[in-house]
C-alpha cells in the first residue's frame, strides 16, 4: 500500500515558510549533492618519481564553502612492472583548474605514500583503484579535485593500464 501526500504550502506554527534547515535537509552530515563521472582514459604511465596528472578531475558547485566533500576514486586498475621494489603511488589534490601537482594542494599534505599504493614485491602486480578522502576544509564553493600518481622508485608504473575498463570518481557535498 502506498500513500501520496499533496500540499500547496507548508507553514510553521510561527507563520513562516520553512527553509531547508527547518526541514532537517542541512543537518550536519547530510549529503546535499553528489557529482560522479566515469572515465575511460588512455593509458597513462611513467617512471618518474614526481607526481603527474592522471587526467581524472571532477568538481562541483557547493551550497557553502564551510561544507565538507567526500572524494572517492574506484575501479580500473593500476599496473606495476618488474623492478623490485617498486610501487604506484596516487593521491587526490584540490587545485582548481591547474594540472600541476603541489604539496599544498595534496589532501594528504604530501604524504610519502599518498592515499594509495600498489606495491610490487616480486614481479608484476596489478590492482583496482580504491581510495577516498573526506576534505573537511574545502574553503571554496567551487572545488575541483584531480588525481595524481608517481613511481615509488623509478620503475615503470601505469595508472590506467587497459582501455575498456572504467575508473569512477565521485564527490559528495556533506553539510558541515
ZISULZI-V512810 format. One record per pair of residues at least 6 apart in sequence whose C-alpha atoms are under 8 Angstrom apart, sorted by the first residue. I is the first residue (numbers start at 1). J is the second residue. Records with the same first field share a line. If there is no record, write none. Layout:
# ZISULZI-V512810
I: J ; J
This chain:
# ZISULZI-V512810
9: 17
10: 17 ; 18
11: 17 ; 18
12: 18
20: 26
21: 27
25: 32
26: 32 ; 175
27: 175 ; 176
28: 174 ; 175 ; 176
29: 174 ; 175 ; 176
30: 174 ; 175
31: 172 ; 173 ; 174 ; 175
32: 172 ; 173 ; 174 ; 175
33: 172 ; 173 ; 174
34: 170 ; 171 ; 172 ; 173
35: 58 ; 59 ; 60 ; 170 ; 171 ; 172
36: 58 ; 168 ; 169 ; 170 ; 171
37: 58 ; 168 ; 169 ; 170
38: 166 ; 167 ; 168 ; 169
39: 56 ; 166 ; 167 ; 168 ; 169
40: 163 ; 164 ; 165 ; 166 ; 167
41: 55 ; 160 ; 163 ; 166
42: 160 ; 162 ; 163
43: 158 ; 159 ; 160 ; 161 ; 162 ; 163
44: 54 ; 158 ; 159 ; 160 ; 161
45: 156 ; 157 ; 158 ; 159 ; 160
46: 150 ; 151 ; 156 ; 157 ; 158
47: 150 ; 151 ; 154 ; 155 ; 156 ; 157
48: 150 ; 151 ; 154 ; 155
49: 150 ; 151 ; 152 ; 153 ; 154
50: 149 ; 150 ; 151
51: 101 ; 148 ; 149 ; 150
52: 100 ; 101 ; 148 ; 149 ; 150
53: 99 ; 100 ; 101 ; 146 ; 147 ; 148 ; 149
54: 146 ; 147 ; 148 ; 149 ; 159
55: 146 ; 147
56: 146 ; 147 ; 169
57: 144 ; 145 ; 146 ; 147 ; 169
58: 144 ; 145 ; 146 ; 169 ; 170 ; 171
59: 142 ; 143 ; 144 ; 145 ; 171
60: 141 ; 142 ; 143 ; 144 ; 171
61: 141 ; 142 ; 143
62: 140 ; 141 ; 142 ; 143 ; 173
63: 141
64: 140 ; 141
65: 138 ; 139 ; 140 ; 141
66: 137 ; 138 ; 139 ; 140 ; 176
67: 136 ; 137 ; 138 ; 173 ; 174 ; 175 ; 176
68: 134 ; 135 ; 136 ; 137 ; 138 ; 173 ; 174 ; 175 ; 176
69: 134 ; 135 ; 136 ; 138 ; 171 ; 172 ; 173 ; 174
70: 132 ; 133 ; 134 ; 135 ; 170 ; 171 ; 172 ; 173 ; 174
71: 132 ; 133 ; 134 ; 135 ; 145 ; 169 ; 170 ; 171 ; 172
72: 130 ; 131 ; 132 ; 133 ; 168 ; 169 ; 170 ; 171
73: 129 ; 130 ; 131 ; 132 ; 167 ; 168 ; 169 ; 170
74: 128 ; 129 ; 130 ; 131 ; 167 ; 168 ; 169
75: 128 ; 129 ; 130 ; 165 ; 166 ; 167 ; 168
76: 128 ; 129 ; 160 ; 161 ; 162 ; 165 ; 166 ; 167 ; 168
77: 126 ; 127 ; 128 ; 129 ; 159 ; 160 ; 161 ; 162 ; 165 ; 167
78: 88 ; 118 ; 126 ; 127 ; 128 ; 129 ; 157 ; 158 ; 159 ; 160 ; 161
79: 88 ; 118 ; 124 ; 125 ; 126 ; 127 ; 157 ; 158 ; 159 ; 160 ; 161
80: 86 ; 87 ; 88 ; 118 ; 119 ; 120 ; 124 ; 125 ; 126 ; 155 ; 156 ; 157 ; 158
81: 120 ; 123 ; 124 ; 125 ; 155 ; 156 ; 157
82: 120 ; 122 ; 123 ; 124 ; 155 ; 156
83: 120 ; 122 ; 123 ; 155
84: 120 ; 121 ; 122 ; 123
85: 119 ; 120 ; 121 ; 122 ; 153
86: 119 ; 120 ; 121 ; 151 ; 152 ; 153 ; 154 ; 155
87: 117 ; 118 ; 119 ; 120 ; 151 ; 152 ; 153 ; 155 ; 157
88: 116 ; 117 ; 118 ; 119 ; 149 ; 150 ; 151 ; 152 ; 157 ; 158 ; 159
89: 113 ; 114 ; 115 ; 116 ; 117 ; 118 ; 149 ; 150 ; 151 ; 152
90: 113 ; 114 ; 115 ; 116 ; 117 ; 147 ; 148 ; 149 ; 150
91: 106 ; 107 ; 108 ; 114 ; 115 ; 116 ; 147 ; 148 ; 149
92: 106 ; 107 ; 108 ; 115 ; 145 ; 146 ; 147 ; 148
93: 101 ; 102 ; 105 ; 106 ; 107 ; 145 ; 146 ; 147 ; 148
94: 105 ; 106 ; 107 ; 143 ; 144 ; 145 ; 146
95: 105 ; 143 ; 144 ; 145 ; 146
96: 142 ; 143 ; 144 ; 145
97: 144
99: 146
101: 148
103: 109 ; 110
104: 110
107: 133 ; 135
108: 114 ; 115
115: 131 ; 132
116: 129 ; 130 ; 131
118: 125 ; 126 ; 127
119: 125
129: 167
149: 159
150: 157
151: 157
